């Protein structure tokens, strides 16, 4: 089932209402779903490999803590933030400005400018992302959530 952008995200506590949460694709909803966004966002950083390592480890710890509490929505949101650490780092690794497309021509991709520091940050996040998305308990809770709420 697709991520539901029609919900009133300002007024829903997804910890209290996990039945309203939809996994969606990739990072959908990562900056919308509360209280998780506010819990995780302060730790999400990727400017240097050192910062990315600290950030990815902290968010992965949160991911594991959510799993321990059988809080699938929290774990999925932590996984999404880790994934976003990878994708945003890759974006800046390939395009120093962070812009992929030309302003006046949204289909035309700007030339690549490789930034090895951001590429290293991306690799750090990718490792944690792979750990999260293949975690056995995460996969069990994902299947349970989909079976219960996304039929």
N, C-alpha and C positions, 0 to 999 in steps of 0.2 A: 504494500500500500504506500502511496507517495506521501511525502511530508506535507502536513496540512498547514499552509501559511494563512488560512482564514481564521485561525484561533486568536483569541484576545490574549496575546502573550504578556501584556502588562499586568494582567490580573489572574494568571494561572500559576499555581505552585505545582510544578510537575512532580515534586516529591510526594505531595498529597494526592495527585491525580495522574499516576503513571499510565492509566488507561487512555489518556488523551495523546500520549507521546507516540509518534511514528518515527521509525528509524530513518526513512528516506534514503537518499543516495549520498555517499561521501560525507561532506561536512554540512549538509543541509540543517539549518536551524541552530548551528553552533553558537551564534550570538543572540539567540532569542530565548532559549529554554532556561527558565529560572527555577530554583535558586542556583542551579549549577553554573550558569554563565558567570554569575557574580563570585562564586566560590573559586572557579578555575582561572578565569581571565587574568587576575592579578599576577599569576605565575607564568603566563604565556609570553615568552621572549625568545628571540633567535638571532640577535644582532651579531654575536660572535660565537664561535664554537664553545667557549667556556660557558657563556650565558645559555646557549642551547642545551648543553649537557645538564646544567643545573635545572633549567626549566623542564626539560623532558623527564628527568628523574623525579622531580617534584610532582608533576602531573601524573606520571605513571604510578607513583605512590598513592595518589588520590584515587586513581583507577582501581588499584588493588583494594583500597579501603572501601570504596563503593561496592566492589564485588563481595567483600567480607560481610557487608550489610545486606547482601542480596538486592542491592539498589541498581537494577539494570540501567535505568535512565541516566543516573550519575556516571556509571561506568561507560556507557555509550557516549555521553558528552565528553568525558575525559579522553576517550579514544578519538573523538572528532577533533578536539583541540590538539592532540598529538599529531594527527593527520594534517591538520591545518598548519602546524609548525613545519612539517615537511613541505607542503605545497607552497607556502609563502616563502620559505627559504629558497626553494627551487626557483620561484618566480624572480626573486632578487638576485639569485646566482646567475640567471640568464639575462636579466634586464636590470641594470643598476638602479634605474628610476623606480622600478616596481611596476611600470606600465608595460604591458605586453603588446598592446595595439596602439596604432597611431590615433591621436585625438580626433582628427577630422575624417579618418577612414577606419572605422571600427573592425573591418575585416582584414586590414593590412597589418601584419605582425612587424613590430620594430626589429631592427637587427640585434643579434645576440651580443652581449658584452659579458664574458664569463668572469664571475667573481668567485675565486676559489675558497674564500672565507665563508661565504654564504652556502656554497656547495658542501662544505664540511658540516655546517650547521644542519643542512638538509639531511645529510647522511646520518647524523646523530638522531634526529627525530624519526627518520625512516626505520632505524633499528627498533626504537621503542614502539612505533606504530605497528610493526610486524609482530612484536611480542604481544601487544594488546589485542590485535585482531585475531590472533591464533590461540589466545588464552582459553583453556578448556572450559573454565567456569563461565567466562564471558560468552562463549559459544552456546553453552547450555542455557544461560539466562536469555540470550538473544532468541533462541528457538522457542523458549517458553513464552517470552513476551509476544512474539509474532503469532504463536498459536492462540494465546489468550485474547489478544487485543487487535490483531491485524488480519483477522480472517475475512 
